[in-house]
Amino acid sequence: MIKEYDFDAIVDRRGTNSVKWAPDAIRSICGNPDAEPFWVADMDLASPVEIRKALEEVVALGAYGYPKFTDNEEIFAQWAKRRHDWDVDPKQVTICQGMLGSIAMLTELMTGENDGVIVPLPAYQPFLRLVKNYRRKLVPWHLRYDPESASFSADLKEFERLCSDPSNTLLVFCSPHNPSGIVWSKEVLTQIAEIAAKNNVVVISDEIHSDLAFFEETHVPFNSVAKQAGCKAVTCMAPSKTFNIAGEHFSVTVFDDPSLQAAFKKRQAQLFATEPALLSGTAARAGYLHGFDWLTQLRCHLQENVRFMDAYCKERIPEIKVVVPHASFICFLDCEQILPMAQADGDRNPGLYDPAISPAGGVLSRFFGIRAGIAVNDGTWFGGDDFRQFVRFNYGTSRAAVEHALKNIEHAVAAMR
């Protein structure tokens, strides 16, 4: 019998060293330290009980020495087959101490200083910092946005134009895409791989949200199409978003090129970044071995939250359009009609909207923080002023919490009409 999991139970994370709930961090994005957080990409939902039991057993030992995991590669390969019908040879798998660390090392290995790195925009902001940290040239690839359907899509002609510049040598891709929630079709991925192969552009595919693709969607690992197209690519996955264990840094890098894998492992060794920590490795293994049923039910809960949000906004906050995601627990809200209200409110109350108080925010995140008591990421965080009409909202929580947030937003908008 399949166990039923309760995704409407409240998990109170105040005072638990959670950055998402830290008043100073919340103030930095919205100006109000008491705003309720719907920003950082982790969920306010309990991880699978199987993970908690595995961690409890380790903690109960009372001694937390150096770990040695011997079969993580095989465990991931089994998961990849079960979740994505992807045949992965364990020898292709390298275990890493977190997704960003591995993407940074891959960028370092596969590009030279001043090489162009193509990043689709809007983008998970650390990708932009990562490129600049290594003194590579950031090459923005703007996704198309259709305001009528409130959806993003790939501009493949623009991608081909960018790839035709021989100084642009790497694409840092996100699949499914954060923050738009696109689950890329096999056809689109194949076209990207073919264009990249033709122009000798290497691809790093960050697939950290892939396990959370919704039921009508099929996530296609990039390596599975890249190999057929002759595209050099690396796929990165992790259990962190899947099982809500983002605080335990563990990721998986899958290589088709043995020489690149060897260079990557050498760089790991140079940085003493080879073995995952005891608790992170334990949590990841338990999730991959025992978390499938929990994940299946979580995906239902998240998809229902999206449907609820979309219906609520259409009926009660028509000024906001939900950019409906097809994976994970974060989405963009298109607030173009609210932006002038927020700007006018800021002009009347410059002290409340002072950027010095919320340097990581923007006009909309300050508006929602101050007037609705809700902390969300401002769209400018994902690539600058081109995305100032958006905010990113985290619905990875109980239905009651999502409804509470939307009611607060509804009242704030109504007061500004």
Secondary structure, DSSP 8 states (H G I E B T S, - for coil): ------SSS----TTSS-GGG-HHHHHHHHS-TTSEE--SSS-SS---HHHHHHHHHHHHH--------SSHHHHHHHHHHHHH-----GGGEEEES-HHHHHHHHHHHH--TT-EEEEEES--HHHHHHHHHTT-EEEEEE-EEETTTTEEE--HHHHHHHHTSTTEEEEEEESS-TTT-----HHHHHHHHHHHHHTT-EEEEE-TTGGGB-TT-----HHHHHHHHT--EEEEE-STTTTT-TTS--EEEEES-HHHHHHHHHHHHHTT--S--HHHHHHHHHHHHH-HHHHHHHHHHHHHHHHHHHHHHHHH-TT-EE---SBSSEEEEE-TTTHHHHHHHHHH-TTTT-TTT-TT--HHHHHIIIII-EE-EEGGGGTSGGGTTEEEEE--S-HHHHHHHHHHHHHHHHHH-
